[in-house]
Structures are given as C-alpha cells and as structure tokens.
Amino acid sequence: MLAETDVVIVGGGLAGLAAARRLHRAGVPWRLVEAAGRLGGRVATDVVDGHLIDRGFQVLNTAYPRLGTLLDTDRLHLGYLTSGVLVRKGDKLLRLVNPLREPTGGPGTALAGVGSLLDRLRFAALATGCATLPTSRLLAAPETSTETALRRAGLSDTIIEELLRPFLSGVFIDRELATSSRVLAMVLRSFARGRIGLPAEGMAALPLAIAAPLPADLLTLHTPVAEVTPGRVRTQAGDIRCRAVVVAVDPPAASALLPALATVRMNSYTTYYHSAPEPPLTEPILLIDGDRREIVANTVVLSNAAASYAPAGRHLIATSVVGPAAPPEPTIRAELTRLYGRSTADWTHLTTMAIPEALPAAPPPQGQLRKPVALGEGLFVAGDHRDSPSIQGALTSGWRAAGAVLDELRAG
C-alpha cells in the first residue's frame, strides 16, 4: 500500500515529536512512524509493584530553553530535587548546595570539607561565568575536554576526584570526563539557571505532553522502517511517498537508515531500583561517593522529590553506575549501606535497568554544538547526536530539522 504526505518523521522520541510539533504548527502535512508501541524513545516509565521506574535515572531541567516552546512544565506537576549534592567521605556526609537557590546553605557549602576553600570559590566562579555569559561567548571559548577545562580553572585533584568526577560522570555517562568543555559549559549553565525535577507521572509524561496537541491519527506506532530513500519511506505496512524525510531515531538506527552518517559512539549506564519501608534520607538530594571507589556514580531517594514514584508506605531509591560493566546487585547494596550509613537489609530489589545506548559520546571537537541536519535530496536527521547529548539537545535538533524542512519546501 502506498501512502503520501509532505513529510515523514521516522521515530517518535523527543526529537521526532519536536519536529512534528513545528511542522504541525506550520500547517505542513506530515506523518510520524514509530517502531515501538509507545512514544518517547529513550524516555520511558514502567510500573513495577506500584513504583514508577524510569528507563534509567533521568531528570528534567526547567532551564532547557526549548521546553517553553513545547509545553507548560507546570502541567507535569514536577517534584524538585535539592540544587546540590551530598558527598560521602569516610564517616561524614558533606552537603554542598547552590547558594543562589538556597542562600542559607551557602556558609555550610563554603566550609564543607570537599577540596579547599579556594577550590570551591574557583568552581563557583566557573559556574557563575557559564550562567551569566552569553552563549556565544561560551561556545567561542577554546574547546578541550571537561577534565582539562576543570584543571585549567585551577581546580585541584581533590575536588575533581571527590566531587566533580563522580557528579559529572553521572551527567555525561562518562567517567573519563572526555566530554567537550562546551557541553560542560551548557550543563553548568542549565544547572545554575534551572531546577531539577521529576514529573509526578514519571519521565514518560514528558513526551506524552509534547505529543498531546498532535492528531493521534498521524502518529503511527508498531511500524518499523526498513529503508529510507529520497522521496520514499519503506515500512512493514507499506511505502509512504513524501517530499522530505526526517530520521529521528537513535544514532545506531540512524546510521543503518542513512549510511552516509558518521558512526556515533554511545555511552552506557545501569540504574538499580530499590524499594524501602523507610527513606535512608529525608531530603530529595543526590548522594555521590567522595571516597573514590568509583562503583556508584550517584544514588537518590526519588520518592522524596515526587511521592508518586512509590506506593504508600514505600520509598524508591535509584542508584546509577556508569559504563557497560554492571556489578551484581549485592555489590551495589553493600555500597548503598556504606553511602547512606544505614542497613539496607529490609530493602527490596525491584529491577536493574541496563541502558547500553544511553547518551551519545561528545568528545572534542563539538564546535558550536550544532551539527548539520540537512543531508540533501530531501533527507534530514535529528537527535541529541546532532546537538548536545541531553533532553534539550534532542528537542532542539528536532526543532531545527523541521525548520530546515520548511525552508526547503518553501524554496521548492
């Protein structure tokens, strides 16, 4: 069966949905086809024993510029994490917070025993610069790796190894901190300017909210795409003839459909979910390991931020490990006993979520964090591998790809 429309979007993740929203707003005929039986791509939520289990630990930053174009975040009923971290060092838990969000926590942060006072002042200056300088200035700065950028900022081994490596490795899914310094600048900017939240109905609520204004009959699920050529998309249900195609699937799938694309290396991580009768902490704050054991990247009591993540009388803990090698659950449980400083014997292991292709690696050079989306002959590509590796990057790339499609259609 041969169908026809102006634009076919392949992939119903965040990038594909953002592209659909822009095309729909412009009044251009389009159709989206998705292989899975749901929308959202890498952003998904399952229910396990009454707990909301996201596909790996994910959060939403309210400072992402593209969000405001696509939805009202108030409708997600976000529960917020503390703007800061707890660091386990020996028998101490040290609390460091963003003083702009929590002014009363500033003195404690300044005196916290993670690195020297000079370290903390230098890092504060780095973060402030990223938050206040124009984006053009940040993206024009000399590009290097994240680790090199931190050392050039004058930060010591102590604060890098006990605070910044464990924290940023969880953000970039990159323990080596080989990620571009320009990605680092954008991440520090968003953390300084925004709040980190969890939708009351799980992270899957984000793609569903973006898709809500779109006509359901234009979103075709359970439809794998076998081939993409100029003017035609071949699916298991038949061919679709079109003027333009936006390929908005994960990088490995995109390379299979568009062989001209360069291969993108993907970073992997694993999240372990536990349920507890009592929360090991009462604060919704990320806990990281300052003892340099490099097993757990971070752990957090999700239900402290969003009570809906756990049923009544239970509390949900998410613990993430960076890299392809996932330790057995008993090893993680022993680490959690040490990190939280309390027994985990009465915790229930709900599931272990391995994400082998979590985020695109983004080593230098990343340039202006804007890779081409127009490939010629009516073929376009979108995804966080075309912008920054983040929710913001996925949404922005989809929006850019749709803009490039509109320009080409109007010119034709």
C-alpha positions in Angstrom: 0.0 0.0 0.0 1.4 3.4 -0.9 0.5 6.4 1.2 1.5 10.0 0.5 2.3 13.1 2.6 4.7 16.1 2.5 7.0 15.0 5.4 7.6 11.6 7.1 9.2 11.6 10.5 10.9 8.3 11.4 11.0 7.9 15.2 8.7 9.1 18.0 11.3 10.1 20.5 11.7 13.6 21.8 13.5 14.8 18.6 10.8 13.4 16.3 8.0 14.8 18.4 9.6 18.3 18.4 9.9 18.1 14.7 6.2 17.1 14.4 5.1 19.9 16.6 6.9 22.5 14.4 5.6 21.1 11.2 2.1 20.9 12.6 2.3 24.5 13.7 3.3 25.5 10.2 0.4 23.6 8.6 2.6 21.3 6.6 1.2 17.7 6.0 3.2 15.1 7.9 3.1 11.7 9.4 5.2 10.1 12.1 6.1 6.4 12.2 7.5 4.7 15.3 8.7 1.1 15.6 7.7 0.7 19.2 4.2 0.6 20.7 4.7 3.8 22.5 6.2 7.3 22.1 9.2 8.7 23.9 12.2 6.8 22.6 14.8 6.6 25.4 12.4 8.4 27.7 10.1 5.9 29.2 8.5 4.8 32.5 7.4 1.4 33.6 5.4 0.4 36.7 6.9 -2.2 39.0 5.0 -3.2 42.2 3.3 0.2 42.2 6.6 2.1 41.7 7.3 4.4 38.8 10.5 3.1 37.2 12.1 5.3 34.6 14.3 3.8 31.9 17.4 4.7 33.9 17.7 7.7 36.2 16.6 10.7 34.3 15.5 14.2 35.4 14.1 17.3 33.7 15.9 20.7 34.0 13.5 23.6 33.9 16.2 25.9 32.3 16.2 24.0 29.0 15.2 26.8 26.6 13.2 24.6 24.1 10.8 23.3 26.8 8.9 26.5 26.9 8.2 26.3 23.2 6.6 22.9 23.5 4.8 22.6 26.8 3.8 24.2 30.1 6.0 22.4 32.6 3.5 23.2 35.4 1.3 20.6 33.9 3.9 17.9 34.7 3.5 18.7 38.4 7.2 18.4 39.0 8.7 17.4 42.3 12.1 19.0 42.7 15.5 17.7 43.9 17.6 19.9 46.1 20.0 22.1 44.0 23.1 20.5 45.3 24.7 17.2 46.4 25.7 15.2 49.4 29.2 13.8 49.4 30.1 10.7 51.4 33.7 11.0 52.7 34.5 8.4 55.3 32.1 8.6 58.2 30.9 12.1 57.1 28.1 13.3 54.8 29.0 16.7 53.4 26.3 18.9 51.9 27.0 21.3 49.1 24.2 23.4 47.6 23.7 26.1 45.0 23.7 29.3 47.2 21.6 31.1 44.6 18.8 28.5 45.2 19.4 28.1 48.9 21.1 31.1 50.4 21.1 29.7 53.9 23.2 26.8 52.7 25.9 29.0 51.4 28.1 29.1 54.6 27.9 25.4 55.0 28.9 24.8 51.4 31.8 27.2 51.8 33.1 25.3 54.8 32.4 21.8 53.5 35.4 19.6 53.5 35.5 18.8 49.8 38.6 20.3 48.3 39.9 23.6 49.6 38.0 26.9 50.1 39.9 28.2 47.1 38.7 25.2 45.1 35.1 25.9 45.9 35.5 29.6 45.1 37.1 28.8 41.8 34.3 26.3 40.9 31.7 28.9 41.9 33.3 31.4 39.6 33.3 28.9 36.7 29.7 28.0 37.2 28.7 31.7 37.5 30.5 32.5 34.3 28.7 29.7 32.5 25.3 31.0 33.9 25.8 34.7 33.1 28.0 35.0 30.0 26.2 35.0 26.6 26.0 31.5 25.0 28.0 32.8 22.0 30.9 33.6 24.3 30.8 30.2 25.9 30.8 28.5 22.6 33.6 30.6 21.3 36.0 29.7 24.1 38.8 27.3 23.3 37.5 23.8 23.3 39.0 20.9 25.3 37.9 18.0 27.4 35.9 18.5 30.6 38.7 17.3 32.7 41.2 19.6 31.1 38.8 22.5 31.4 38.4 21.9 35.2 42.2 21.7 35.7 42.7 24.9 33.7 40.2 26.6 36.0 42.7 25.9 38.8 40.8 23.1 40.5 42.7 20.6 42.5 42.8 16.8 42.1 40.9 16.6 45.4 37.8 18.4 44.3 37.8 16.9 40.9 38.1 13.3 42.2 35.9 13.6 45.3 33.1 15.8 43.8 33.2 16.7 40.2 34.2 13.4 38.6 31.5 11.4 40.4 28.9 14.1 39.8 29.7 14.8 36.2 30.3 11.2 35.3 26.6 10.6 36.1 25.5 13.6 34.0 27.6 12.8 30.9 27.7 9.0 31.4 31.4 9.5 31.0 33.8 8.6 33.9 36.9 9.8 32.0 35.4 13.3 31.6 36.4 13.3 28.0 33.2 15.2 27.1 33.7 18.5 25.4 34.2 21.6 27.6 31.5 23.3 25.6 29.0 20.6 26.7 30.2 21.2 30.2 29.6 24.9 29.9 26.0 24.3 28.7 25.4 21.8 31.6 26.7 24.2 34.2 24.6 27.0 32.7 21.4 24.9 32.9 22.1 23.7 36.5 22.8 27.2 37.7 19.7 28.7 36.0 17.1 25.9 36.4 15.7 23.5 38.8 15.9 19.7 38.5 12.5 17.9 38.7 10.6 14.7 38.2 7.1 14.6 36.6 4.5 13.2 39.0 3.6 10.5 36.5 7.2 9.6 35.6 9.6 10.8 32.9 7.3 9.3 30.2 4.9 12.2 30.9 7.3 14.5 29.1 7.0 13.0 25.6 3.3 12.5 26.1 2.8 16.1 27.0 4.8 17.2 23.9 2.7 14.9 21.7 -0.6 15.9 23.3 -1.5 18.6 20.7 -0.8 16.4 17.7 -3.6 14.5 15.9 -3.4 10.8 17.1 -4.1 9.5 13.6 -0.8 11.0 12.3 1.2 9.1 14.9 1.6 5.5 13.6 3.1 3.1 16.2 4.2 -0.5 15.8 5.6 0.4 12.4 9.4 -0.4 11.9 11.0 1.4 8.9 13.1 -0.9 6.7 14.5 1.7 4.3 14.7 5.4 3.7 15.4 6.9 0.2 14.8 10.4 -1.2 11.0 10.7 -1.5 10.1 7.4 0.0 10.0 5.6 3.3 9.6 1.8 3.2 7.8 0.2 6.2 6.4 -3.2 7.1 2.9 -1.8 6.5 3.8 -0.4 3.0 5.6 2.5 1.4 5.0 6.2 2.1 5.8 8.7 -0.7 6.8 12.2 0.5 8.8 15.3 -0.3 11.1 15.1 2.8 12.1 12.6 5.4 13.3 13.4 9.0 15.1 10.4 10.5 14.8 11.0 14.3 15.9 7.6 15.7 18.8 6.7 18.0 22.3 7.0 16.4 22.9 3.3 15.6 19.4 3.1 13.9 20.0 6.4 12.1 23.3 5.1 10.7 21.6 2.0 9.4 19.0 4.0 7.6 21.4 6.8 6.5 24.8 5.1 5.8 26.3 8.5 5.0 26.1 9.4 8.7 29.3 9.1 10.7 29.1 6.4 13.4 28.3 7.8 16.9 29.8 6.1 20.0 27.2 5.7 22.7 27.8 5.8 26.5 26.1 3.3 28.7 25.0 3.0 32.3 22.9 0.9 34.6 20.3 2.0 37.2 19.4 -0.2 40.2 16.0 0.4 41.7 15.2 -0.5 45.4 12.1 -0.1 47.5 12.5 0.6 51.2 10.0 0.9 54.1 11.8 4.0 55.4 13.8 6.5 53.4 17.6 6.4 54.0 17.5 10.2 53.7 14.6 12.6 54.2 15.9 15.2 51.6 15.5 14.9 47.8 19.2 15.3 47.1 21.7 13.4 45.0 24.3 11.4 47.0 27.7 10.8 45.5 30.8 8.9 46.6 33.7 11.1 47.6 35.8 8.1 48.7 37.0 7.4 45.1 35.7 3.9 45.0 34.2 4.6 41.5 31.5 1.9 41.7 28.3 4.0 42.2 28.1 7.3 40.3 25.1 8.6 42.3 22.1 7.5 44.3 18.9 9.3 45.2 15.6 8.8 47.0 13.3 9.6 44.1 10.1 9.5 46.2 11.5 12.3 48.4 11.1 14.6 45.4 8.0 13.0 43.9 6.0 10.9 46.4 4.0 9.4 43.4 7.1 7.4 42.5 6.3 4.9 45.3 3.2 3.5 46.7 2.0 4.4 50.2 4.4 3.2 52.9 7.3 2.6 50.5 10.2 4.7 49.2 12.0 4.4 45.9 15.8 4.6 45.6 17.6 4.9 42.2 21.3 4.1 42.0 23.3 4.6 38.8 26.6 3.0 37.7 28.5 4.4 34.6 29.9 2.0 32.0 29.0 -1.3 30.3 30.1 -3.5 33.3 27.2 -3.7 35.8 28.2 -5.1 39.2 25.8 -7.7 40.8 23.0 -6.2 42.9 24.5 -7.5 46.2 27.7 -5.4 45.5 25.5 -2.3 44.9 23.5 -3.0 48.1 26.8 -3.1 50.1 27.8 0.2 48.6 24.5 1.7 49.4 24.8 0.6 53.0 28.1 2.4 53.2 27.0 5.5 51.3 23.8 6.0 53.3 25.3 4.9 56.6 22.4 2.6 57.4 21.3 -1.0 56.9 19.7 -1.9 53.6 18.7 -5.4 54.7 15.0 -4.6 54.6 15.2 -3.1 51.1 13.6 -4.9 48.1 15.4 -5.0 44.8 12.7 -4.1 42.2 14.7 -4.2 39.0 18.0 -3.4 37.3 17.7 -1.2 34.2 20.7 -1.5 31.9 20.8 1.2 29.2 23.6 0.2 26.7 23.0 3.2 24.5 22.1 5.9 27.0 23.7 9.1 25.6 25.9 9.9 22.6 29.6 10.5 23.5 30.5 14.1 22.9 34.4 14.4 22.9 36.0 17.5 21.3 35.6 18.8 18.8 31.9 19.6 19.1 32.2 23.1 17.7 29.0 25.1 18.2 27.1 22.0 19.3 25.1 22.3 16.1 25.8 19.5 13.5 24.1 19.7 10.1 20.5 18.3 10.0 20.0 18.6 6.2 21.7 15.8 4.3 20.5 16.7 0.8 17.9 15.2 -1.5 15.1 15.8 0.9 16.7 13.8 3.7 17.1 15.2 7.2 18.3 13.9 10.6 17.5 14.8 14.2 18.5 13.6 17.6 20.7 14.5 20.5 23.7 13.4 18.5 23.2 16.5 16.3 23.2 18.9 19.3 24.2 18.4 22.9 23.7 15.0 24.5 20.6 15.9 26.5 16.9 16.3 26.5 17.5 19.9 25.4 19.7 18.6 22.6 17.1 16.2 21.3 14.3 18.8 21.4 16.4 21.4 19.7 17.6 19.1 17.0 14.1 18.1 16.1 13.0 21.7 16.0 16.0 22.6 13.8 15.4 19.7 11.5 11.8 20.8 11.0 12.9 24.3 10.3 15.3 23.1 7.7 12.5 21.0 6.1 10.2 24.1 6.0 12.9 26.2 4.3 13.5 23.5 1.6 9.8 23.0 1.0 9.2 26.7 0.6 12.2 27.1 -1.7 10.9 24.2 -3.8 
